[in-house]
Each structure stands twice: as structure tokens, then as C-alpha cells.
Amino acid sequence: MSEDIIAEIKRDYIYNLAKKGKRVDGRAFDEYRSIEVETRLINNAEGSAKVKIGNTQVVVGVKIQPGKPFPDTPGQGAIITNAEFAPIASPSFEPGPPDENATELARVVDRGVRESGAIDLAKLCITEGENIWMVFIDVYVLDHDGNLVDASALGAIAALLTTKLPNVRYGLGTEDVPLPISDLPVAITAADIDGEILLDPSLDEELIASTLITIITGKDGSLAGIQKSGMGPLTFDQIFHITDLAYKRAKDIREKYLEIVDDQIGEEGKKD
């Protein structure tokens, strides 16, 4: 039996299950796979985190260094986000510079951090018009089994929560202080399979979906970003439904993971 026939059989199987209100792994349509978050993995980074959603796994590292401000924001720090797809993560990933998929992933993660105001950029100004802190967020995909956006976005915020400004290293203070975090945005991705909306799509579900849409929300429920990929259309009712699901799931994920990490960092800071 050829690979094309096997792929078609798998496609039909997932499609027919979805039409019956079921998924291959037994999850409900609005249910996420198991999520694991681990922080402070990289000693040479200012902050780091590893996130697993099912079999999807990403590591995020944060580096910070002084730099020159952009001309249009002389009193604000800067955020620069990059993503790298390690060839070991998927047979479809190839060695070399980031492709358009990696670039898109980096942009979505960056947008969530930036538009939510997760980092208070004004507090990253060292000397207005002359010197600022530059925050580099690097996403490394280690294992791809679908929903890279949510895993990467969650990893980015978890890593930022552990980040400290390296004042001592650069002679800008007597102690390193936590990065000023103002919000905890969460990305929620949904797949449309012939009108059925599934959250946290696996790789197989992504491959047969007509479209994917990611909704990024802040702690107060404000919208920080939307990203749609794929040619399939979505009705207004579907968008409202997905947005409602996104608010609810984001709140659950934020309370279960990010606020716990935030509390842990706070307690450690008190001990220091």
C-alpha cells in the first residue's frame, strides 16, 4: 500500500470522526492535550522555559543586552523574536536559515508579547535616545506534533517570567532585577475541519484542516492578536464561537501555568 493511499485513509478517518463529534485521541473538541511547563533550563540565558503540549515540544530562551533605541521609540526598550525549526523535530524541517513558516511563528509569538503589553518597554529605557535594554526571544522547536503557536507563545511568556535584567554584568547596577512583566497573554489555536472547530489541533488534524486561527488574549480578556492561515473561510458565528472558547481556555491555562510560575518567581525573589 503506497504512502499516498495510507495518507488518504488517515485523512478520511480523521474527517469522518470529526463529523461524528470525535477525535482520534479521544479528546473533546475544546480539550487540550496534556501541558507541561518547565523553567530555568538554560544557565547562560537570562530566562528560559520548555513547554510540551502532547508530543509537541519547544524550548524558549531569552537573552538581554544594552543597545540603541529605534528612532521612533527613543524611550522604549526593544523586543526581537526568532524561531528555529530543528531538523530532528520533523521530517519536513530542513537545515538552513529560517523558512517562511519559522518566520510566521516568530511574528505571531512576537505580536502576542508586544500587543498585549506583556513587557513594560518604557521601563527598559536606560538613557532616553541613547541606551536601552534589547530583549531577544529565541524559540527552538524540538518536536512537532501540531499547534506550535500555542506551545511557543506559552514558552515565551514562561521564559520572560524567569528573566532578570543583567545589570551587574553590564555595570548598570548592583543587582539583577526581574524583567518588568505587565501581562500574561495566552494563544489559543483552533482548526476548522469541514465546519467542526477543534482546539489544540494535532499535526494530523492540522494537515486536513481547511484553516487554522489563533486568538491571543491578555489577562483582562483584551484581544492582543489574531492570526489565520489556510484558504478556508470562517463565518461570523464560527469566529465568535472560537473567540469565546479562546477566552475560556486562555483563562484556564493562565491560571494553571503562568500565574503559578509568576508566584514561584515572586517567592524566590523574596527569599533572595
Secondary structure as the mmCIF struct_conf table of DSSP 4:
data_model
#
loop_
_struct_conf.conf_type_id
_struct_conf.id
_struct_conf.beg_label_comp_id
_struct_conf.beg_label_asym_id
_struct_conf.beg_label_seq_id
_struct_conf.end_label_comp_id
_struct_conf.end_label_asym_id
_struct_conf.end_label_seq_id
HELX_RH_AL_P HELX_RH_AL_P1 GLU A 3 LYS A 19
TURN_TY1_P TURN_TY1_P1 LYS A 20 GLY A 21
TURN_TY1_P TURN_TY1_P2 VAL A 24 ASP A 25
TURN_TY1_P TURN_TY1_P3 PHE A 29 ASP A 30
HELX_LH_PP_P HELX_LH_PP_P1 GLU A 31 SER A 34
STRN STRN1 ILE A 35 THR A 39
TURN_TY1_P TURN_TY1_P4 ASN A 43 ASN A 44
BEND BEND1 ALA A 45 GLU A 46
STRN STRN2 GLY A 47 ILE A 53
TURN_TY1_P TURN_TY1_P5 GLY A 54 ASN A 55
STRN STRN3 THR A 56 GLY A 67
HELX_LH_PP_P HELX_LH_PP_P2 LYS A 68 PHE A 70
TURN_TY1_P TURN_TY1_P6 PRO A 71 ASP A 72
TURN_TY1_P TURN_TY1_P7 PRO A 74 GLY A 75
BEND BEND2 GLN A 76 GLN A 76
STRN STRN4 ALA A 78 PHE A 85
HELX_RH_3T_P HELX_RH_3T_P1 PRO A 87 ALA A 89
TURN_TY1_P TURN_TY1_P8 PRO A 91 SER A 92
BEND BEND3 PRO A 95 PRO A 97
HELX_RH_AL_P HELX_RH_AL_P2 GLU A 100 GLU A 115
TURN_TY1_P TURN_TY1_P9 SER A 116 GLY A 117
STRN STRN5 ILE A 119 ILE A 119
HELX_RH_3T_P HELX_RH_3T_P2 LEU A 121 LEU A 124
STRN STRN6 CYS A 125 THR A 127
TURN_TY1_P TURN_TY1_P10 GLU A 128 GLU A 130
STRN STRN7 ASN A 131 ASP A 143
BEND BEND4 ASP A 145 GLY A 146
HELX_RH_AL_P HELX_RH_AL_P3 LEU A 148 LEU A 161
TURN_TY1_P TURN_TY1_P11 THR A 162 THR A 162
STRN STRN8 LYS A 164 LEU A 165
TURN_TY1_P TURN_TY1_P12 ASN A 167 GLY A 171
BEND BEND5 LEU A 172 LEU A 172
BEND BEND6 THR A 174 GLU A 175
STRN STRN9 VAL A 177 PRO A 178
STRN STRN10 ILE A 181 ILE A 181
STRN STRN11 VAL A 186 ILE A 193
TURN_TY1_P TURN_TY1_P13 ASP A 194 GLY A 195
STRN STRN12 GLU A 196 LEU A 199
BEND BEND7 ASP A 200 ASP A 200
HELX_RH_AL_P HELX_RH_AL_P4 LEU A 203 ILE A 208
BEND BEND8 SER A 210 SER A 210
STRN STRN13 THR A 211 THR A 217
TURN_TY1_P TURN_TY1_P14 LYS A 219 ASP A 220
BEND BEND9 GLY A 221 GLY A 221
STRN STRN14 LEU A 223 SER A 229
BEND BEND10 GLY A 230 MET A 231
HELX_RH_AL_P HELX_RH_AL_P5 PHE A 236 ILE A 253
HELX_RH_PI_P HELX_RH_PI_P1 ARG A 254 LEU A 258
HELX_RH_AL_P HELX_RH_AL_P6 GLU A 259 LYS A 271
#
